[in-house]
Amino acid sequence: MLKLSYLEYRALRAHGEETYPHECCGALLGHATPDGNHVSQTVRAGNTRSDRAHDRYNIAPEELIKIQRHARGLGLDIVGFYHSHPDCPAQWSKTDFDEAHWVGCSYIITRVNHGKSDVTNSFLLTGMGEDDKQFIDEAVEIEMAPSQTEKAQAKG
Amino acid sequence: MDIHIPTPLRAYTGSKQTVNVTGATVGQVLQQLTDSYPELRQHLYTPEGKLRSFVNIYLNDDDIRYLPGKESTPIEESDELTIIPSIAGGRYF
């Protein structure tokens, strides 16, 4: 199961709306746990596929390295990525699969329907490598931040 | 020098995020890395010994594919090597 906060969930969905009708992309930073990937932070990335940004995305390796350094500085790992499908289902495509190489990582896809994010799904890339990799549906748990009332009650 | 290992390849480095190796060139340190962790080789290279197309290796901020000396490029202890698989996709075939 993938866990992320409501704040980060909202942030990645908002990113897809901002770049619509183009695809957005970014990385998920956090920790891999026995229960699944736990996201602490999302990081926006630029889509270098300016030639086909409406149906393709690519994160420059140079930017990935910067993101990895940033994660390392925070004591976090890259545990996944997100991107949007403008006016297309929140399901992985053949291109998504062919270009997926981060085994053990979560791939979040959000459908942005006429400019509005609606469905968000996550897929875990499993296997030992290119020969047997596969995407499996992954449940997503959205962690809600405590309300002001709950915070006040916790303080006593 | 340190070689930073990405999340999906740590299964082959005993969960190590960073591996310290010694060598005079990029090729030598990569050879030492795959000698120390033989299972890693097939994930980095094709059976013909070429770096897989989706695997990027950077010496500091430079892609080793585009270095004039490529894997013969000399390195210093303070340099760092980063292995980073590509990330891409898109909604249609």
gemmi code that builds the backbone of each chain (N, CA, C; Angstrom):
import gemmi

chains = {
    "A": [
        ("MET", (0.836, -1.204, 0.000), (0.000, 0.000, 0.000), (0.868, 1.251, 0.000)),
        ("LEU", (0.473, 2.201, -0.830), (1.186, 3.476, -0.882), (0.522, 4.446, 0.091)),
        ("LYS", (1.337, 5.096, 0.908), (0.784, 6.083, 1.844), (1.325, 7.460, 1.500)),
        ("LEU", (0.431, 8.438, 1.464), (0.889, 9.820, 1.319), (-0.110, 10.748, 1.979)),
        ("SER", (0.358, 11.918, 2.314), (-0.510, 12.856, 3.018), (-1.490, 13.494, 2.036)),
        ("TYR", (-2.576, 14.000, 2.577), (-3.581, 14.674, 1.746), (-2.974, 15.890, 1.063)),
        ("LEU", (-2.042, 16.546, 1.761), (-1.379, 17.736, 1.218), (-0.601, 17.381, -0.054)),
        ("GLU", (0.159, 16.296, 0.007), (0.957, 15.876, -1.152), (0.056, 15.333, -2.259)),
        ("TYR", (-1.002, 14.636, -1.858), (-1.981, 14.122, -2.828), (-2.590, 15.290, -3.601)),
        ("ARG", (-2.960, 16.327, -2.873), (-3.543, 17.508, -3.523), (-2.526, 18.194, -4.421)),
        ("ALA", (-1.267, 18.225, -3.970), (-0.213, 18.915, -4.719), (0.029, 18.246, -6.073)),
        ("LEU", (0.078, 16.927, -6.107), (0.367, 16.273, -7.383), (-0.828, 16.361, -8.332)),
        ("ARG", (-2.034, 16.377, -7.764), (-3.228, 16.537, -8.617), (-3.311, 17.973, -9.149)),
        ("ALA", (-2.935, 18.927, -8.330), (-2.947, 20.329, -8.770), (-1.922, 20.544, -9.887)),
        ("HIS", (-0.802, 19.835, -9.788), (0.242, 19.954, -10.820), (-0.318, 19.544, -12.188)),
        ("GLY", (-1.078, 18.472, -12.206), (-1.677, 17.996, -13.462), (-2.663, 18.993, -14.047)),
        ("GLU", (-3.352, 19.707, -13.179), (-4.299, 20.717, -13.659), (-3.551, 21.935, -14.217)),
        ("GLU", (-2.436, 22.266, -13.573), (-1.661, 23.432, -14.024), (-1.027, 23.211, -15.390)),
        ("THR", (-0.608, 21.979, -15.666), (0.082, 21.734, -16.941), (-0.889, 21.305, -18.044)),
        ("TYR", (-2.149, 21.037, -17.691), (-3.146, 20.613, -18.680), (-3.178, 21.596, -19.853)),
        ("PRO", (-3.249, 21.183, -21.094), (-3.462, 19.817, -21.587), (-2.179, 19.003, -21.752)),
        ("HIS", (-1.119, 19.423, -21.090), (0.128, 18.663, -21.172), (0.272, 17.757, -19.950)),
        ("GLU", (1.121, 16.770, -20.075), (1.359, 15.871, -18.957), (2.321, 16.524, -17.964)),
        ("CYS", (2.041, 16.315, -16.689), (2.965, 16.777, -15.655), (3.750, 15.565, -15.168)),
        ("CYS", (4.806, 15.792, -14.430), (5.556, 14.676, -13.858), (6.336, 15.146, -12.628)),
        ("GLY", (6.664, 14.194, -11.787), (7.402, 14.517, -10.578), (7.808, 13.250, -9.852)),
        ("ALA", (8.509, 13.436, -8.750), (9.020, 12.289, -7.987), (8.372, 12.233, -6.607)),
        ("LEU", (8.335, 11.023, -6.074), (7.819, 10.783, -4.722), (9.002, 10.424, -3.829)),
        ("LEU", (9.189, 11.204, -2.785), (10.298, 10.941, -1.857), (9.756, 10.402, -0.543)),
        ("GLY", (10.447, 9.450, 0.000), (9.980, 8.887, 1.265), (10.791, 7.672, 1.645)),
        ("HIS", (10.093, 6.675, 2.158), (10.766, 5.453, 2.601), (10.012, 4.229, 2.095)),
        ("ALA", (10.790, 3.212, 1.732), (10.186, 1.918, 1.420), (10.070, 1.172, 2.738)),
        ("THR", (8.863, 0.735, 3.065), (8.658, 0.002, 4.316), (8.094, -1.380, 3.983)),
        ("PRO", (8.098, -2.286, 4.948), (7.519, -3.611, 4.673), (6.048, -3.521, 4.265)),
        ("ASP", (5.379, -2.442, 4.651), (3.959, -2.268, 4.301), (3.769, -1.543, 2.970)),
        ("GLY", (4.864, -1.105, 2.369), (4.760, -0.382, 1.104), (5.500, 0.933, 1.161)),
        ("ASN", (5.421, 1.663, 0.062), (6.128, 2.939, -0.001), (5.356, 4.019, 0.753)),
        ("HIS", (6.093, 4.766, 1.555), (5.490, 5.816, 2.367), (6.078, 7.153, 1.891)),
        ("VAL", (5.233, 7.996, 1.298), (5.708, 9.250, 0.703), (5.700, 10.378, 1.729)),
        ("SER", (6.836, 11.052, 1.842), (6.921, 12.206, 2.745), (6.843, 13.514, 1.986)),
        ("GLN", (7.252, 13.463, 0.729), (7.325, 14.710, -0.026), (7.201, 14.409, -1.523)),
        ("THR", (6.478, 15.267, -2.237), (6.473, 15.170, -3.702), (7.334, 16.310, -4.242)),
        ("VAL", (8.015, 16.037, -5.340), (8.866, 17.056, -5.964), (8.464, 17.180, -7.431)),
        ("ARG", (8.128, 18.391, -7.833), (7.769, 18.612, -9.227), (9.002, 18.529, -10.118)),
        ("ALA", (8.796, 18.021, -11.331), (9.892, 17.988, -12.304), (9.378, 18.556, -13.612)),
        ("GLY", (10.297, 18.983, -14.435), (9.918, 19.494, -15.744), (9.723, 18.343, -16.721)),
        ("ASN", (8.793, 18.507, -17.657), (8.583, 17.519, -18.707), (9.416, 17.941, -19.916)),
        ("THR", (10.440, 17.161, -20.219), (11.333, 17.565, -21.320), (10.753, 17.241, -22.699)),
        ("ARG", (9.623, 16.506, -22.737), (9.053, 16.140, -24.042), (8.193, 17.274, -24.597)),
        ("SER", (8.830, 18.394, -24.874), (8.074, 19.545, -25.385), (7.505, 19.261, -26.774)),
        ("ASP", (8.067, 18.260, -27.465), (7.555, 17.910, -28.793), (6.205, 17.205, -28.726)),
        ("ARG", (5.967, 16.464, -27.630), (4.705, 15.701, -27.482), (4.233, 15.739, -26.034)),
        ("ALA", (4.276, 16.924, -25.420), (3.941, 17.007, -23.995), (2.481, 16.652, -23.710)),
        ("HIS", (1.641, 16.631, -24.760), (0.233, 16.282, -24.545), (0.060, 14.785, -24.285)),
        ("ASP", (1.027, 13.956, -24.731), (0.882, 12.521, -24.477), (2.194, 11.803, -24.122)),
        ("ARG", (3.203, 12.583, -23.752), (4.471, 11.977, -23.334), (5.077, 12.790, -22.188)),
        ("TYR", (5.858, 12.110, -21.353), (6.639, 12.846, -20.369), (8.012, 12.203, -20.235)),
        ("ASN", (8.940, 12.992, -19.825), (10.299, 12.517, -19.561), (10.926, 13.474, -18.554)),
        ("ILE", (11.597, 12.906, -17.568), (12.338, 13.741, -16.610), (13.814, 13.649, -16.981)),
        ("ALA", (14.448, 14.796, -17.165), (15.869, 14.807, -17.532), (16.684, 14.130, -16.434)),
        ("PRO", (17.639, 13.277, -16.811), (18.474, 12.617, -15.796), (19.175, 13.612, -14.876)),
        ("GLU", (19.556, 14.762, -15.444), (20.227, 15.779, -14.624), (19.308, 16.247, -13.496)),
        ("GLU", (18.021, 16.370, -13.817), (17.068, 16.800, -12.794), (16.828, 15.673, -11.789)),
        ("LEU", (16.808, 14.444, -12.292), (16.647, 13.290, -11.391), (17.790, 13.219, -10.376)),
        ("ILE", (18.995, 13.512, -10.859), (20.156, 13.481, -9.957), (20.011, 14.550, -8.880)),
        ("LYS", (19.544, 15.732, -9.295), (19.332, 16.791, -8.296), (18.268, 16.369, -7.286)),
        ("ILE", (17.215, 15.732, -7.784), (16.148, 15.274, -6.886), (16.692, 14.215, -5.927)),
        ("GLN", (17.532, 13.324, -6.463), (18.096, 12.270, -5.607), (19.008, 12.865, -4.527)),
        ("ARG", (19.781, 13.897, -4.920), (20.644, 14.569, -3.929), (19.794, 15.240, -2.855)),
        ("HIS", (18.731, 15.904, -3.317), (17.819, 16.574, -2.391), (17.242, 15.550, -1.407)),
        ("ALA", (16.829, 14.396, -1.951), (16.257, 13.349, -1.097), (17.284, 12.859, -0.084)),
        ("ARG", (18.504, 12.637, -0.573), (19.554, 12.131, 0.314), (19.809, 13.103, 1.459)),
        ("GLY", (19.769, 14.402, 1.130), (19.983, 15.435, 2.146), (18.921, 15.418, 3.225)),
        ("LEU", (17.746, 14.930, 2.858), (16.642, 14.866, 3.831), (16.534, 13.494, 4.493)),
        ("GLY", (17.432, 12.601, 4.098), (17.355, 11.239, 4.643), (16.230, 10.440, 4.017)),
        ("LEU", (15.844, 10.832, 2.790), (14.757, 10.142, 2.098), (15.277, 9.465, 0.834)),
        ("ASP", (14.454, 8.608, 0.252), (14.770, 7.941, -1.011), (13.733, 8.317, -2.054)),
        ("ILE", (14.072, 8.120, -3.313), (13.036, 8.193, -4.355), (12.267, 6.877, -4.285)),
        ("VAL", (10.989, 6.961, -3.960), (10.183, 5.733, -3.846), (9.126, 5.649, -4.953)),
        ("GLY", (9.121, 6.623, -5.846), (8.161, 6.551, -6.934), (8.115, 7.832, -7.737)),
        ("PHE", (7.171, 7.850, -8.667), (7.006, 8.992, -9.569), (5.521, 9.208, -9.810)),
        ("TYR", (5.191, 10.394, -10.275), (3.799, 10.627, -10.663), (3.778, 11.332, -12.009)),
        ("HIS", (2.679, 11.126, -12.728), (2.450, 11.900, -13.945), (0.961, 11.941, -14.215)),
        ("SER", (0.574, 12.773, -15.170), (-0.851, 12.920, -15.467), (-1.167, 12.389, -16.856)),
        ("HIS", (-2.426, 11.991, -17.034), (-2.955, 11.589, -18.341), (-4.075, 12.556, -18.684)),
        ("PRO", (-3.773, 13.585, -19.480), (-4.834, 14.531, -19.849), (-5.920, 13.852, -20.686)),
        ("ASP", (-7.140, 13.884, -20.192), (-8.307, 13.319, -20.889), (-8.110, 11.855, -21.282)),
        ("CYS", (-7.456, 11.111, -20.419), (-7.212, 9.686, -20.657), (-7.281, 8.965, -19.307)),
        ("PRO", (-7.648, 7.679, -19.321), (-7.802, 6.971, -18.042), (-6.530, 6.967, -17.184)),
        ("ALA", (-6.757, 6.860, -15.892), (-5.635, 6.807, -14.936), (-5.104, 5.383, -14.865)),
        ("GLN", (-4.742, 4.856, -16.010), (-4.201, 3.503, -16.132), (-2.892, 3.578, -16.899)),
        ("TRP", (-1.980, 2.688, -16.581), (-0.701, 2.719, -17.287), (-0.882, 2.308, -18.738)),
        ("SER", (-0.122, 2.944, -19.595), (-0.157, 2.648, -21.026), (1.037, 1.746, -21.366)),
        ("LYS", (1.070, 1.273, -22.589), (2.212, 0.456, -23.017), (3.503, 1.278, -22.918)),
        ("THR", (3.400, 2.565, -23.275), (4.587, 3.434, -23.173), (5.030, 3.557, -21.716)),
        ("ASP", (4.055, 3.742, -20.822), (4.396, 3.821, -19.392), (5.149, 2.561, -18.953)),
        ("PHE", (4.647, 1.422, -19.413), (5.253, 0.154, -19.009), (6.651, -0.016, -19.611)),
        ("ASP", (6.746, 0.251, -20.908), (8.049, 0.077, -21.576), (9.120, 0.960, -20.950)),
        ("GLU", (8.700, 2.139, -20.501), (9.671, 3.119, -19.975), (9.836, 3.039, -18.454)),
        ("ALA", (9.200, 2.050, -17.835), (9.287, 1.913, -16.370), (10.465, 1.009, -16.005)),
        ("HIS", (11.401, 1.552, -15.241), (12.605, 0.780, -14.892), (12.911, 0.813, -13.400)),
        ("TRP", (12.074, 1.504, -12.630), (12.350, 1.628, -11.191), (11.546, 0.558, -10.432)),
        ("VAL", (12.072, -0.666, -10.470), (11.403, -1.775, -9.784), (11.329, -1.483, -8.285)),
        ("GLY", (10.165, -1.758, -7.720), (9.957, -1.501, -6.288), (9.385, -0.123, -6.030)),
        ("CYS", (9.288, 0.677, -7.094), (8.771, 2.041, -6.930), (7.301, 2.117, -7.352)),
        ("SER", (6.635, 3.147, -6.851), (5.216, 3.378, -7.137), (5.088, 4.400, -8.261)),
        ("TYR", (4.189, 4.123, -9.170), (3.926, 5.037, -10.289), (2.484, 5.531, -10.158)),
        ("ILE", (2.329, 6.782, -9.774), (0.995, 7.366, -9.623), (0.586, 8.015, -10.946)),
        ("ILE", (-0.653, 7.749, -11.356), (-1.189, 8.360, -12.582), (-2.531, 9.022, -12.249)),
        ("THR", (-2.665, 10.275, -12.655), (-3.914, 11.011, -12.436), (-4.553, 11.360, -13.777)),
        ("ARG", (-5.816, 11.031, -13.907), (-6.541, 11.495, -15.098), (-6.960, 12.938, -14.863)),
        ("VAL", (-6.610, 13.800, -15.816), (-7.057, 15.192, -15.749), (-8.114, 15.340, -16.840)),
        ("ASN", (-9.352, 15.420, -16.399), (-10.494, 15.407, -17.306), (-10.962, 16.828, -17.589)),
        ("HIS", (-10.753, 17.286, -18.810), (-11.099, 18.663, -19.184), (-10.530, 19.678, -18.196)),
        ("GLY", (-9.307, 19.448, -17.789), (-8.616, 20.419, -16.932), (-8.771, 20.189, -15.452)),
        ("LYS", (-9.573, 19.189, -15.072), (-9.820, 18.936, -13.647), (-9.356, 17.521, -13.283)),
        ("SER", (-8.524, 17.403, -12.275), (-8.077, 16.075, -11.839), (-9.237, 15.319, -11.225)),
        ("ASP", (-9.465, 14.082, -11.693), (-10.509, 13.298, -11.028), (-9.961, 11.987, -10.462)),
        ("VAL", (-9.618, 11.018, -11.321), (-9.174, 9.722, -10.781), (-7.653, 9.684, -10.630)),
        ("THR", (-7.200, 9.206, -9.487), (-5.769, 9.009, -9.246), (-5.543, 7.561, -8.812)),
        ("ASN", (-4.679, 6.876, -9.539), (-4.353, 5.480, -9.208), (-2.849, 5.333, -9.032)),
        ("SER", (-2.477, 4.258, -8.345), (-1.047, 3.968, -8.196), (-0.766, 2.530, -8.611)),
        ("PHE", (0.398, 2.347, -9.222), (0.814, 1.025, -9.685), (2.233, 0.777, -9.194)),
        ("LEU", (2.415, -0.401, -8.625), (3.741, -0.766, -8.112), (4.463, -1.591, -9.175)),
        ("LEU", (5.677, -1.171, -9.514), (6.458, -1.940, -10.488), (7.187, -3.048, -9.731)),
        ("THR", (6.842, -4.290, -10.053), (7.435, -5.433, -9.348), (8.281, -6.263, -10.310)),
        ("GLY", (9.002, -7.213, -9.755), (9.832, -8.111, -10.554), (11.288, -7.970, -10.176)),
        ("MET", (12.126, -8.676, -10.941), (13.565, -8.640, -10.674), (14.294, -7.788, -11.707)),
        ("GLY", (13.607, -7.458, -12.782), (14.282, -6.689, -13.826), (13.415, -6.570, -15.055)),
        ("GLU", (14.043, -6.260, -16.181), (13.308, -5.995, -17.419), (12.539, -7.220, -17.929)),
        ("ASP", (13.061, -8.407, -17.675), (12.452, -9.609, -18.241), (11.142, -10.000, -17.582)),
        ("ASP", (11.007, -9.702, -16.303), (9.797, -10.168, -15.617), (9.054, -9.041, -14.891)),
        ("LYS", (9.379, -7.800, -15.245), (8.721, -6.688, -14.531), (7.224, -6.673, -14.843)),
        ("GLN", (6.451, -6.181, -13.892), (5.025, -5.978, -14.132), (4.480, -4.908, -13.202)),
        ("PHE", (3.437, -4.246, -13.684), (2.729, -3.282, -12.845), (1.605, -4.001, -12.118)),
        ("ILE", (1.499, -3.777, -10.820), (0.336, -4.298, -10.106), (-0.410, -3.124, -9.453)),
        ("ASP", (-1.723, -3.243, -9.422), (-2.531, -2.193, -8.792), (-2.094, -2.051, -7.335)),
        ("GLU", (-2.044, -0.825, -6.885), (-1.577, -0.570, -5.516), (-2.598, 0.313, -4.801)),
        ("ALA", (-3.038, -0.135, -3.646), (-3.960, 0.688, -2.859), (-3.240, 1.948, -2.382)),
        ("VAL", (-3.984, 3.035, -2.301), (-3.406, 4.300, -1.839), (-4.120, 4.726, -0.564)),
        ("GLU", (-3.343, 4.968, 0.480), (-3.928, 5.472, 1.723), (-3.556, 6.947, 1.848)),
        ("ILE", (-4.583, 7.776, 1.903), (-4.358, 9.217, 2.060), (-4.425, 9.535, 3.554)),
        ("GLU", (-3.337, 10.081, 4.059), (-3.304, 10.407, 5.482), (-3.760, 11.845, 5.672)),
        ("MET", (-4.809, 12.011, 6.432), (-5.349, 13.345, 6.663), (-4.581, 14.019, 7.794)),
        ("ALA", (-4.284, 15.284, 7.604), (-3.625, 16.039, 8.676), (-4.633, 16.252, 9.792)),
        ("PRO", (-4.181, 16.255, 11.030), (-5.126, 16.481, 12.121), (-5.753, 17.879, 12.018)),
        ("SER", (-7.037, 17.964, 12.348), (-7.714, 19.253, 12.304), (-7.214, 20.144, 13.445)),
        ("GLN", (-7.551, 21.411, 13.395), (-7.166, 22.335, 14.463), (-7.713, 21.858, 15.806)),
        ("THR", (-8.963, 21.341, 15.775), (-9.595, 20.859, 17.014), (-8.799, 19.690, 17.596)),
        ("GLU", (-8.439, 18.737, 16.688), (-7.690, 17.568, 17.148), (-6.327, 17.981, 17.701)),
        ("LYS", (-5.705, 18.973, 17.039), (-4.406, 19.454, 17.532), (-4.552, 20.047, 18.931)),
        ("ALA", (-5.625, 20.826, 19.106), (-5.865, 21.471, 20.403), (-6.122, 20.418, 21.477)),
        ("GLN", (-6.910, 19.370, 21.110), (-7.213, 18.310, 22.074), (-5.941, 17.546, 22.448)),
        ("ALA", (-5.073, 17.336, 21.439), (-3.829, 16.602, 21.697), (-2.938, 17.365, 22.673)),
        ("LYS", (-2.993, 18.701, 22.566), (-2.181, 19.521, 23.475), (-2.749, 19.505, 24.886)),
        ("GLY", (-4.034, 19.159, 24.982), (-4.676, 19.117, 26.301), (-5.127, 20.503, 26.675)),
    ],
    "B": [
        ("MET", (36.188, 6.501, -4.250), (35.093, 7.414, -4.567), (33.758, 6.743, -4.273)),
        ("ASP", (32.738, 7.575, -4.123), (31.406, 7.040, -3.837), (30.601, 6.842, -5.131)),
        ("ILE", (29.898, 5.722, -5.191), (28.941, 5.489, -6.271), (27.566, 5.416, -5.619)),
        ("HIS", (26.671, 6.295, -6.058), (25.319, 6.311, -5.498), (24.426, 5.345, -6.274)),
        ("ILE", (23.774, 4.481, -5.518), (22.958, 3.421, -6.107), (21.478, 3.811, -6.014)),
        ("PRO", (20.738, 3.749, -7.108), (19.316, 4.108, -7.044), (18.486, 3.021, -6.353)),
        ("THR", (17.333, 3.402, -5.865), (16.476, 2.491, -5.096), (16.312, 1.103, -5.741)),
        ("PRO", (15.980, 1.006, -7.052), (15.704, -0.335, -7.593), (16.922, -1.260, -7.671)),
        ("LEU", (18.111, -0.711, -7.606), (19.308, -1.560, -7.729), (19.935, -1.910, -6.386)),
        ("ARG", (19.358, -1.379, -5.321), (19.935, -1.674, -3.998), (19.715, -3.123, -3.576)),
        ("ALA", (18.783, -3.786, -4.250), (18.559, -5.203, -3.954), (19.808, -6.011, -4.282)),
        ("TYR", (20.690, -5.431, -5.122), (21.889, -6.159, -5.552), (23.161, -5.626, -4.903)),
        ("THR", (22.999, -4.644, -4.013), (24.188, -4.106, -3.316), (24.028, -4.264, -1.798)),
        ("GLY", (23.262, -5.264, -1.403), (23.054, -5.474, 0.027), (22.391, -4.292, 0.688)),
        ("SER", (21.476, -3.639, -0.033), (20.705, -2.478, 0.438), (21.547, -1.219, 0.605)),
        ("LYS", (22.785, -1.248, 0.137), (23.634, -0.057, 0.294), (23.204, 1.051, -0.666)),
        ("GLN", (23.066, 2.249, -0.123), (22.737, 3.417, -0.936), (23.957, 3.929, -1.671)),
        ("THR", (25.100, 3.784, -1.009), (26.355, 4.289, -1.555), (27.425, 3.227, -1.375)),
        ("VAL", (28.183, 3.013, -2.452), (29.264, 2.033, -2.397), (30.564, 2.785, -2.643)),
        ("ASN", (31.544, 2.540, -1.791), (32.837, 3.202, -1.955), (33.795, 2.262, -2.681)),
        ("VAL", (34.350, 2.751, -3.764), (35.263, 1.936, -4.564), (36.512, 2.760, -4.886)),
        ("THR", (37.554, 2.064, -5.319), (38.769, 2.777, -5.721), (39.095, 2.420, -7.168)),
        ("GLY", (39.738, 3.348, -7.844), (40.116, 3.119, -9.229), (40.579, 4.420, -9.839)),
        ("ALA", (41.252, 4.310, -10.978), (41.809, 5.509, -11.605), (40.894, 6.094, -12.682)),
        ("THR", (40.004, 5.259, -13.209), (39.108, 5.741, -14.272), (37.672, 5.333, -13.973)),
        ("VAL", (36.754, 5.931, -14.718), (35.334, 5.583, -14.580), (35.141, 4.081, -14.820)),
        ("GLY", (35.775, 3.578, -15.863), (35.646, 2.159, -16.192), (36.151, 1.261, -15.076)),
        ("GLN", (37.251, 1.648, -14.458), (37.822, 0.813, -13.387), (36.913, 0.747, -12.159)),
        ("VAL", (36.319, 1.889, -11.806), (35.458, 1.853, -10.608), (34.161, 1.103, -10.890)),
        ("LEU", (33.680, 1.212, -12.140), (32.470, 0.447, -12.483), (32.777, -1.050, -12.498)),
        ("GLN", (33.970, -1.388, -12.953), (34.384, -2.796, -12.963), (34.468, -3.318, -11.529)),
        ("GLN", (35.026, -2.470, -10.649), (35.141, -2.901, -9.249), (33.753, -3.059, -8.616)),
        ("LEU", (32.859, -2.151, -9.003), (31.491, -2.236, -8.476), (30.832, -3.561, -8.874)),
        ("THR", (30.931, -3.899, -10.155), (30.267, -5.133, -10.609), (31.030, -6.388, -10.190)),
        ("ASP", (32.329, -6.247, -9.902), (33.068, -7.394, -9.340), (32.584, -7.643, -7.904)),
        ("SER", (32.357, -6.549, -7.182), (31.914, -6.686, -5.786), (30.462, -7.154, -5.708)),
        ("TYR", (29.666, -6.710, -6.687), (28.237, -7.070, -6.695), (27.879, -7.610, -8.078)),
        ("PRO", (28.238, -8.876, -8.344), (28.097, -9.442, -9.693), (26.661, -9.399, -10.246)),
        ("GLU", (25.672, -9.515, -9.357), (24.282, -9.509, -9.835), (23.882, -8.175, -10.476)),
        ("LEU", (24.637, -7.149, -10.122), (24.343, -5.814, -10.634), (24.628, -5.704, -12.132)),
        ("ARG", (25.595, -6.477, -12.595), (26.088, -6.334, -13.978), (24.960, -6.434, -15.009)),
        ("GLN", (24.120, -7.447, -14.881), (23.081, -7.649, -15.895), (22.043, -6.526, -15.900)),
        ("HIS", (21.967, -5.783, -14.801), (21.006, -4.678, -14.742), (21.592, -3.389, -15.312)),
        ("LEU", (22.906, -3.356, -15.418), (23.578, -2.168, -15.971), (23.961, -2.356, -17.435)),
        ("TYR", (24.336, -3.588, -17.783), (24.870, -3.831, -19.127), (24.058, -4.886, -19.875)),
        ("THR", (24.075, -4.786, -21.213), (23.459, -5.811, -22.058), (24.389, -7.023, -22.064)),
        ("PRO", (23.898, -8.173, -22.564), (24.790, -9.345, -22.647), (26.034, -9.067, -23.492)),
        ("GLU", (25.926, -8.067, -24.393), (27.079, -7.706, -25.237), (28.032, -6.749, -24.524)),
        ("GLY", (27.675, -6.365, -23.305), (28.575, -5.517, -22.525), (28.361, -4.026, -22.695)),
        ("LYS", (27.269, -3.644, -23.387), (26.992, -2.208, -23.555), (26.085, -1.727, -22.432)),
        ("LEU", (26.310, -0.477, -22.029), (25.453, 0.109, -21.000), (24.012, 0.119, -21.509)),
        ("ARG", (23.084, -0.370, -20.704), (21.680, -0.419, -21.139), (21.182, 0.995, -21.446)),
        ("SER", (20.320, 1.082, -22.444), (19.899, 2.401, -22.948), (19.194, 3.233, -21.888)),
        ("PHE", (18.524, 2.573, -20.942), (17.765, 3.321, -19.940), (18.565, 3.577, -18.660)),
        ("VAL", (19.814, 3.134, -18.660), (20.662, 3.379, -17.484), (21.579, 4.570, -17.769)),
        ("ASN", (21.508, 5.563, -16.915), (22.375, 6.731, -17.040), (23.390, 6.697, -15.897)),
        ("ILE", (24.632, 6.968, -16.245), (25.667, 7.056, -15.210), (26.325, 8.415, -15.341)),
        ("TYR", (26.309, 9.142, -14.245), (26.861, 10.502, -14.239), (28.098, 10.578, -13.368)),
        ("LEU", (29.140, 11.192, -13.937), (30.326, 11.536, -13.145), (30.080, 12.968, -12.700)),
        ("ASN", (29.829, 13.134, -11.414), (29.374, 14.428, -10.884), (28.137, 14.860, -11.683)),
        ("ASP", (28.218, 15.905, -12.516), (27.032, 16.342, -13.267), (27.114, 16.018, -14.754)),
        ("ASP", (28.013, 15.126, -15.123), (28.205, 14.827, -16.550), (27.879, 13.374, -16.888)),
        ("ASP", (27.075, 13.203, -17.925), (26.737, 11.873, -18.434), (28.004, 11.252, -19.017)),
        ("ILE", (28.371, 10.060, -18.540), (29.649, 9.478, -19.009), (29.601, 9.148, -20.497)),
        ("ARG", (28.390, 9.001, -21.061), (28.297, 8.720, -22.511), (28.867, 9.877, -23.335)),
        ("TYR", (28.798, 11.075, -22.759), (29.208, 12.260, -23.514), (30.554, 12.825, -23.073)),
        ("LEU", (31.211, 12.147, -22.151), (32.551, 12.585, -21.771), (33.510, 12.234, -22.910)),
        ("PRO", (34.455, 13.127, -23.232), (35.390, 12.827, -24.330), (36.085, 11.476, -24.136)),
        ("GLY", (36.456, 11.183, -22.884), (37.175, 9.929, -22.633), (36.262, 8.775, -22.276)),
        ("LYS", (34.968, 9.039, -22.223), (33.976, 8.041, -21.820), (34.460, 7.266, -20.574)),
        ("GLU", (34.490, 5.927, -20.636), (34.848, 5.169, -19.423), (36.340, 5.243, -19.096)),
        ("SER", (37.125, 5.819, -19.998), (38.564, 5.983, -19.705), (38.841, 7.286, -18.967)),
        ("THR", (37.794, 8.046, -18.714), (37.959, 9.337, -18.042), (38.573, 9.151, -16.653)),
        ("PRO", (39.664, 9.858, -16.374), (40.273, 9.728, -15.037), (39.381, 10.345, -13.955)),
        ("ILE", (39.462, 9.785, -12.777), (38.644, 10.289, -11.678), (39.511, 10.605, -10.465)),
        ("GLU", (38.938, 11.406, -9.576), (39.600, 11.720, -8.310), (38.724, 11.211, -7.177)),
        ("GLU", (39.339, 11.045, -6.022), (38.618, 10.494, -4.869), (37.392, 11.339, -4.512)),
        ("SER", (37.499, 12.650, -4.744), (36.387, 13.541, -4.366), (35.233, 13.516, -5.372)),
        ("ASP", (35.439, 12.874, -6.532), (34.350, 12.772, -7.514), (33.283, 11.825, -6.999)),
        ("GLU", (32.096, 11.930, -7.588), (31.069, 10.939, -7.262), (30.374, 10.492, -8.525)),
        ("LEU", (30.023, 9.219, -8.511), (29.349, 8.615, -9.645), (27.911, 8.311, -9.219)),
        ("THR", (26.966, 8.630, -10.077), (25.559, 8.363, -9.759), (24.943, 7.520, -10.866)),
        ("ILE", (24.324, 6.433, -10.467), (23.595, 5.591, -11.425), (22.128, 5.982, -11.323)),
        ("ILE", (21.531, 6.323, -12.452), (20.145, 6.772, -12.400), (19.377, 6.234, -13.614)),
        ("PRO", (18.449, 5.311, -13.394), (17.639, 4.819, -14.520), (16.725, 5.935, -15.031)),
        ("SER", (16.349, 5.859, -16.300), (15.504, 6.904, -16.875), (14.074, 6.776, -16.364)),
        ("ILE", (13.332, 7.880, -16.463), (11.918, 7.876, -16.103), (11.169, 8.636, -17.196)),
        ("ALA", (10.227, 7.932, -17.810), (9.465, 8.509, -18.920), (8.191, 7.708, -19.097)),
        ("GLY", (7.329, 8.161, -19.999), (6.087, 7.455, -20.279), (5.151, 8.356, -21.041)),
        ("GLY", (3.864, 8.021, -20.952), (2.892, 8.842, -21.654), (1.594, 8.103, -21.850)),
        ("ARG", (0.541, 8.864, -22.060), (-0.814, 8.285, -22.015), (-1.130, 7.347, -23.166)),
        ("TYR", (-0.493, 7.498, -24.335), (-0.807, 6.650, -25.484), (0.342, 5.730, -25.819)),
        ("PHE", (0.031, 4.731, -26.667), (1.056, 3.805, -27.130), (2.209, 4.580, -27.733)),
    ],
}
model = gemmi.Model(1)
for chain_id, residues in chains.items():
    chain = gemmi.Chain(chain_id)
    for i, (resn, *xyz) in enumerate(residues, 1):
        res = gemmi.Residue()
        res.name, res.seqid = resn, gemmi.SeqId(i, " ")
        for name, pos in zip(("N", "CA", "C"), xyz):
            atom = gemmi.Atom()
            atom.name, atom.element = name, gemmi.Element(name[0])
            atom.pos, atom.b_iso = gemmi.Position(*pos), 0.0
            res.add_atom(atom)
        chain.add_residue(res)
    model.add_chain(chain)
structure = gemmi.Structure()
structure.add_model(model)
structure.setup_entities()
